Amino acid sequence: MKIVITPLIKNKGGNLTDINNYRAIALSNVDTKILERMLLANTKESAFHGDKYQFDFKAGHSTTLSTGVVKSY
C-alpha cells in the first residue's frame, strides 16, 4: 500500500512561502481506500455503542457538546 502526500494551497492569493497556507492531501491506491472504508465502518459502529462521552467521529455530535459537559462540572 502506497500513499503519496501532496501539498495543496489553501489561499492562492495568500503568501505562497508561508507553510500555514498549505494543507496535505493523501493520494492512495484502491487497496488502501478499501481498507480505509472497512476500518471506518468498524470505527463508526464501535463509536456509536461506545463511551457516552465520545463526541468526535460520531454523527450528530461535535466538540461543542463536550464543552457543555466540561462546563456542567
C-alpha positions in Angstrom: 0.0 0.0 0.0 1.4 3.3 -1.1 0.2 6.8 -0.2 1.5 9.9 -1.8 1.1 13.1 0.3 0.8 16.2 -1.8 0.6 19.8 -0.6 -2.4 21.8 -1.6 -2.6 25.6 -1.4 -5.4 26.9 0.9 -5.5 30.5 -0.3 -4.0 31.2 -3.8 -4.0 34.9 -3.1 -2.1 34.5 0.1 1.6 34.1 0.8 2.8 31.1 -1.1 6.0 30.9 1.0 4.0 30.5 4.3 3.8 26.9 5.4 0.5 27.5 7.1 -1.1 28.3 3.7 -0.8 24.7 2.7 -2.7 21.5 3.7 -1.6 18.0 3.0 -3.8 15.6 1.0 -3.1 11.9 0.7 -3.5 10.2 -2.6 -3.9 6.5 -2.2 -4.4 3.4 -4.3 -7.7 1.3 -4.5 -6.4 -1.3 -2.0 -5.8 1.4 0.7 -9.2 3.0 0.0 -11.0 -0.3 0.5 -9.1 -0.9 3.8 -10.0 2.6 5.0 -13.7 2.0 4.2 -13.6 -1.2 6.2 -11.9 0.4 9.2 -14.3 3.4 9.0 -17.3 1.1 9.1 -15.9 -0.7 12.2 -15.0 2.6 13.9 -18.4 4.1 13.4 -20.1 1.1 14.8 -17.9 0.9 17.9 -18.2 4.7 18.5 -21.9 4.6 18.3 -22.1 2.0 21.1 -19.1 3.2 23.0 -18.4 5.7 25.7 -21.2 8.3 26.3 -18.5 11.0 26.4 -17.3 10.1 22.9 -18.2 13.2 20.8 -15.7 13.0 17.9 -16.2 10.9 14.8 -19.9 10.3 15.7 -22.8 11.5 13.6 -24.8 14.3 15.2 -22.1 15.1 17.8 -19.5 17.8 18.0 -16.9 19.3 20.3 -19.5 21.9 21.3 -21.3 19.1 23.1 -18.1 18.2 25.0 -17.7 21.8 26.0 -21.1 21.7 27.6 -20.2 18.6 29.6 -17.0 20.2 30.9 -18.8 23.4 31.9 -21.5 21.4 33.7 -18.9 20.0 36.2 
